[in-house]
Every structure is written in C-alpha cells, then in structure tokens.
Amino acid sequence: MRQDLRVLAFGDSLTEGYSNWGAQWTPYSESKAFEAILDATGDVFQIVVEGQSGDFAIAFRRRMEQRYSTTSTRSPLYDWAIVLGGTNDLAYGRGAKEIFDALVDISNIPLEHGAKVLMLTVPECQHRSEGLERRRTELNDLIMNDGRRNVYKLDLHAAIPYHAMDKEEREKIWDDGLHLTPEGYERMGKVVAERLVELIKETKE
C-alpha cells in the first residue's frame, strides 16, 4: 500500500547544503539522488528542510519547537525526522555528552509527536587535533548507541570520510574542509535516502 510520508531534515549547515562560501545551497534532501531513491519506493514524500548554518545543537530546541507549533490537521506532523548536529559545537570545544544531551532533547520533540527519528553521526573535517578527534568519536559513539524506541542511526562519519579519501575524490566531495560540494551533497543524499528507505521498509513490516 502506498504511503504519504512527511520527512523533516533538521540540522545546521550540512543540512542546509552550504558550499562555495555561501554562494551555493544544495541540501542533501533536495538532491537528485535523494529524490530518485525515494521516488522508486512508490510512496509519496514531502520533504521539509530545516537547516541553519552556524547553529549549535545546544540551541536547536527553539527551531524544533517552532516547527511543531505550526497549526496542522496532519497527525503526526512528520513521519520521520532526520537529525544532524554537533559540528559547530565541537569546533567551539563543547563536550560530547553536552552535545549528545542536546540532540536527545530536541529529537524527543518529534518522538513525542509520533515521528520516528534517524540520527546521523558527525562527519570529520580537514582540521585535526587530539581533543577534537576524541570528542567527535565519543559523540558519535553516543549517537550510535542511542537505545531510545523509534530512534535509528546512520554512521555518516564512516560513509563520507575526509582523510581516508584520495586527493582527487576529496576535491570532488569536500568543499572547504568542513562542508561538502554540490556533488558531495548528492552523495550524502544517496547515503541518507538508502538508509531511510531501508528503515521505512523494516518499520512497515
């Protein structure tokens, strides 16, 4: 049976699709790859992008609350929420547990309103330091081990590496050492859509 599904893509600049110093915006959830994979299911999808460049996970709650303050006869308002956050928090030295607690707090809102949540791990970046690597690893471990009901995970960090890519591929996928190119967001869209479709099939059965 065909489903009508509404998906919220929520996060920071990596959700908003920032590249080329803000001259281009190509959200992964609006990529051709993302749309093609979802269309192939036969279901009907409405995608809502809620990305804000420079935002911190610890400040996400206001935006999520605004999304759910919308008057709507649809219940649930969103069937799935895809959440990615923490890049900016890590850059400013915040601890993994503080960031994870913020992600739990804001993802509880869609959960409480009947949505399922797909949590994405935080990708690496060009800059490396022992402290940053440790905190990102700890944060991603917390995300991947999140045991809440109706919370699912995708290891985006493993799916789109930075340092393990060869130079030629990296130049195609990574823009400025932190954000992706339009081609990179296409790849991200493919990875996220494949996982989302897999989960929709699993949870339908």
Summary of the structure (lengths in Angstrom):
residues: 205
radius of gyration: 16.2
end to end distance: 11.7
largest distance: 50.1
contacts: 670
relative contact order: 0.18
helix: 49%
strand: 18%
